[in-house]
Amino acid sequence: MQFSRSSRRQFLQTAGTAMAFPYVLTSSALGGNRPAASERITMATIGCGGQGTGDMQGFLGFPQVQMVATCDPVTEHRERARTIVNQHYKNEDCKSYNDFRDVLARPDIDAVLIGTPDHWHAIITIEACKHGKDVYCEKPECLTIKEGRAMADAVSRYGRVFSGGSQRVLGDYGDIPRLVRGGALGEIQEIFVDCWGPSADCYLEEQPVPAGVDWEMWLGPAPYRPFHESLIKGGFRPYRDYSGGGMTDWGAHRYGAAMFAAGLHHTGPVEIIPPDGNEHKLLTYVFANGTKMYHGGTNDITYKGTKGSLPGEHPTSIDRVDMEGYKGEGGIFGDFLHCVRTRELPFRNIEVAHRATTVCHLGNIAYWLNRPLKWDPVAEQILGDPEANRWLDRPKRDPWTL
């Protein structure tokens, strides 16, 4: 049965201690040099497909983490993830759930890893914040620009630590941003970013829903459509109801890295121009400082400045600068765990993540409407175009709201 928001709340309140989900560590979970149980960060994984389970295994490598729950509307996914956790700790303490609200109701969970399809990120993040949980959320952090702003507001309102899940700035581009930020190219004039294109409507044929799949819960706030197995196997990205396509998938990595390197990660473009076959060969973002960023024209990311380009020729005597905002050890997972302890801002905090995904979404809107957009990065509104502004958010299917 699908609970409404109010009925589920009443259920959890009246269930008393039966819903408290007490978690007791067995001696076999302690391991060699692990912190005492009272000093560990208890985590749950919500969304146990390939990416979510991969991230979960990354967090399992940190001795300060105790993964205590897995959650997914696909039984096979959550049980596979649960088995991985229990085998890691050599016990049976990790529990599995179909509904993320049951996970958030547990008072013993400190933080959640959200690895669901994109259309669930905002709702689960905001509910997690309300329940006092810190959040590590896979990129792209939101399905729409207004969702991203609502997430940022919730993180601030409830005083939570949020890290977006784009390890690529550190893992793939760490040295290049250090050089660019150190002045190796002088003033940045142009940036070329490669990623795939926007998502489109979904026309997959109907298939019978197999046993062990809660299709209503998988769809959640997305418009109803019949089941197709590819959607629960990671094949949702090409479709607009669940994702922004390659623009938000790899775009969240690469636009995020480019904006960070160029010092544009706290703002946004003021104009977005789709290709017109004439003056504008590529989708073009224009920033207030004159920097232009393009979709395409490279195999990855290319920076061009007044003193050279990267990759390419540039002065070799420039010092690399430290990565602004990075804390802790162990990449972006370690950065998040450090900040859970210290309450500092993570490297890819919600505002930085929101700015990067906003660029991706604006590119999609320009492609979908095939016309230039004027963007106010402070008010977060498209200027003089009511139709385009309607794309800043999507209606959600009952009973789901932000």
N, C-alpha and C positions, 0 to 999 in steps of 0.2 A: 504494500500500500504506500502511496506517495503522501507523506505528511505535508500539510501546509506549514508555513513558517510558524504560525501561532500554535497550531496543534502540536508540532514537534517541540516547541519550547515548553508547553505545558507538560508534555510527556517526560521531558528530561527533568523538569522541576519536581514532578511527583514520583519519579522513579527512585529518588533517595539514594541510599548508598549502593543500590544495585547498579547505578550508572556511574559510580565514582571511579570504576576501573582501577582498583589498587594495583600498583606495579611493584613486585618484589623481585630483587635481584638474587639469583642463585649464586653460589660460590663459584660455579664454573664460568660465570660471566665476567669475573673480575680480571682474569688474564694476568700478564706479568707486571708491567709498569703502568697500569691504568690508574687514573685518579680514583679516589674513593667515590662511591656511588653518589654521595651527597654533593659532589663537586662536578659531576658530569652534566652535560647538556642533553636532555632527553628530547628525541626528535621523532617525527612521524613522516612517512612518505605518502603524499596524496597524488595519485597518478603514477601507475607502475608499468607504463609501457617501456619502450626501449630507452628513451632519454631519461625518464624518471628513475628507472632502475639503475641505469648507469651512474647518474648523480648519487643515488643512494649508496652504491658501492664505493663511490669516492668518499662520502662522509664516513662510511664504516672504517676507512683507513685512519681515522683520527681517534686516538685513545680517549679523548675527552667527550666523545659522542656515545650515547646509548640509543640506538634506534629501537623504538618500542611498538611501532604500529605501521601497517601498510594499508592503503585504501585505494580501491579502484572498482568501478561498476562492472568490470570484466573479471570474473572469478579467477580465471587462469592467470591473469596478470598479477593480481594481489597475492595469490597463494604462492606463485613462483617467487615473488619478492620476499614474502614472509619466510619461505624456506631458505633463501639466501641469508637473511638476517639470522635466523635460528642456527643455521650451520656455522655462521661466523662466530656466534657467541657460544655455541655448543650447548644450547638449551632450547626450550619451547616457549619462551616468555613473550616473544613478539606476537601481537594479535593482528588480525586482518578485519577490514571493514568494507562494506559496500558504499556507505554514505559518509562523506567527509564531515558532516555535522556531528556524527558520533565520535569522531576523532577529536574535534575541537572541544567537545564537552568534557574531555578528560583533563582534570586539573594537574596531572603529573607531567604533561607535555609542555616543554619550554618553547619549541620551535618546530615549524613544519617546512618540509621541502615540497614545493608544488611543481609537479612534472606533467600535469594534465594537458590536453589540447588547449590552444590559446583562448577559446571562448569561455573557459572556466576561470582563468587566472584572476580576473578582477573580483568576482564574487567571493571566491575562496580566500583571497588575500584580505579583503575587507572584513570578512567574518572572522578570520584568524586574528586580526588586530583587535577586534571587539572582544575576543576571548582571551586576550593577553598573550598571544603567541607571537614570537618573532618569525620572520618569513624569508626563506630563500626561494625565489620564484624563477623558473626557467624563462628565457627570452622566447619570443617577444612578450614583454610583460603584460600587454593588453591587446584587446581586439580592436579598440577604438581609442581616439584621443581623449574623449571625455572619461572613459574608463580609467585611463592612466592618471588623469587629474584626480579622480575620485580615490584611487589607490594612494596617491601621494598625500591627499588630505587626511585619509584614515591613518596612515603611518604616523603623520604628525600629531593628529588629535589624540591617538591612544599611546603615543610614546614608544612605538615599536622599532626594532631594528629590521630593516629590509635590505636584501641584496638581490639584484637582478642576476640572472644566470648566464652572463656572457663572459666566458673565460678567455675569449679570443684576444682582447686588448692586451692582456698580460701574456697569454700563452703563444700567440702568433705574432704579435706586432710590438712586443715590449721594447725592443731596441729602437725601432723606427720612431715611435712617438717620443722617446727620450731625445733622439737627435733633433727632431722637428721642434720640440719644445725648448731645446737648448739653443736654437737659432741657426742650425746648420743650413737651412734654406732661406734665411732672411725672412722677409714678409711672405706669408703664404698667399698665393694668388688663385690657384686652381687645385682641386682635388678630384680625382677620378676614382669611382667606387664601382666594383663589379659585384652584382648579385642577380639572381633571377628576377622575373617580372611579377606583376600583381596576380592576385587570385581572381577567380571567376565563379559563375553559378555552378551548382552541382547538379548533374543529370545522371547520376549513377542509377542503374536499374535496381529494382527492389529484390531483396533476398529475404528468406525467412530468418527470424532472430533465433540464433542457436541457444541452447541451454547454457546458463551461466553468464548471460549478458543482460544487464539491466539497461535496455536501450533508452528508456525514458531518462534515466539518470545520466547516461553518457551525453545525450542531447542537451539536457538541462535548459539553459536560457536560449539556446539556438532554435530557429524555426523547426517545426516538425518535418521530418522527411523519413522515408522508409530506410530500414537497415541495409547496409552494405558492408561486407567484411573488411574491405580495404580501409574504411574509416577508423576502425579500431586497431589497425595494424600500422599506424603511422601515416596512412595515405590521406589525411584530412587537409594537408597544407594547400593543395591547389584550389580549395573551395572557400568562397568568401564568407559563408556562415560560420566558419570555424577558424579562419586564419587569413592573413594578408598575403599569403603566397611567399615566393622567394624574396619579395621586397622586405617583408618583416622577418623572415626566417634568417637568412644570411645577412640581410640588410641590417638587422639589429646588431650583429657582430661588427660588420664592416663600416657602416655609417657611424656607429658608436665609437669605433676606434679612430676613424678619421676626424670626427668632431672633437674627441679628446685631444688628439695630437695638435690640432689647429687652435685649441683653446675656445672652441665653440660649444662645448658640452653643457653650458648653463643658459643657452639661448636657443634660437631657431632661425630658419630663413625668413626673409620678408617677402620673397617671391618664389613661386614654383612654376616652371614653364615646361610644358610637355614638348616632345619633338614635333617640329613642323615641316621637316624636310627641306628647310631653307636655312635661315640663320641659326636655328637651334637643331642641331643634329641629334642631340641627346637630351633627355630630361635634365633640366638645369635648376639648381637651387641657388638663389642669390641671397647672401647674408648682408646685414646692415653695414659691415665693415668693408664690403666690396668683394669678399671671397666668393668664388663660385665653386659649387660642388656638382658633379655630374654622375648620372647613372650609366655606367658603361665606360668604354674607351680604355680599358685596362683589363688585366687578368686577375687583379686583386685590389690593391689600393695604390695609387700613384699621387704623390704630392709634387706640385711645382711652385717654386717661390722665386724671389728676386735674385737668389744666389745659387740656384741649382734645383735638382729634383731628386726624389727618392721613390723607388730605387733609381739610381743614376748618379751622375757626378755632383759632388758637393764638397765644400771645404772639409778636410780631414782633421783639423785641429780643434773642432768644436767639442766641448765637454758634453757628455750625456747627463741629463738631469733625472733625478729620482721621479718615480711615478707618483704623482700627486694623489693623496688619499689612500694609498695602499698600506694596509696594516697587517700585522701577524705574519705567519709563515704558512706555506703550503698552498699558494695560488688563491683563487677566489673563494674556495671553500674555507681555507684557513683564515682568510680575511673576514668572512662572515662570522665564523666561530669566535674569533678574537673580539669582534664588535658586540657579539651577544654578551660576552663577559664584561666589556668595558663600557658599553652603551655609546660607543663612537659611531660615526657615519661610515658605512662600508665603502669600498672603492667604487662599486657600481650601485650607489644608493638610489632610492626611488626617483629622485628628481633628475639625476643623470640618465637613468634608464628611461624615464618618461620622455626626456628630450630626444633621445636617440630613436625611440619607437615613433615619436611624433613625426620625425622627418620621413620615416618609412610610410606612415599612413598618409601623409600629405602627398607623397609621390604617387601612391595608389589612387587617391582621389583625382589628382591631375590626369592620370592615365584614364581612369574610368569616365571622366567627363570630357576629356580631350580639350581642355582649355586652361589658360594660365590662372593662377590663384595668387591673391595678395594675402599674406598671413601676418597677423599681429602676434608675435611670440610672447608678449606680456599678457594680453587679454585672452590669448589662445582662441582666436576667432578668425575665420576667413572673411575678409572685408568685401562688402558690396556684392555678395553672391549668396543669397538665401538658400538656393538649391545645394550648393556645395557645402554650406554649413550643416545641412541635415546629415551629411555623411560623417560628421564628427562623432556621432553615436548611432546605435542601432536599437530598435525595440527588442525587448526581451520577453520570452514566453513565460506566462504565468506558471508557477507562483514566484519566479525569480526576479529580483530587483536588486539594485545596488543600495 
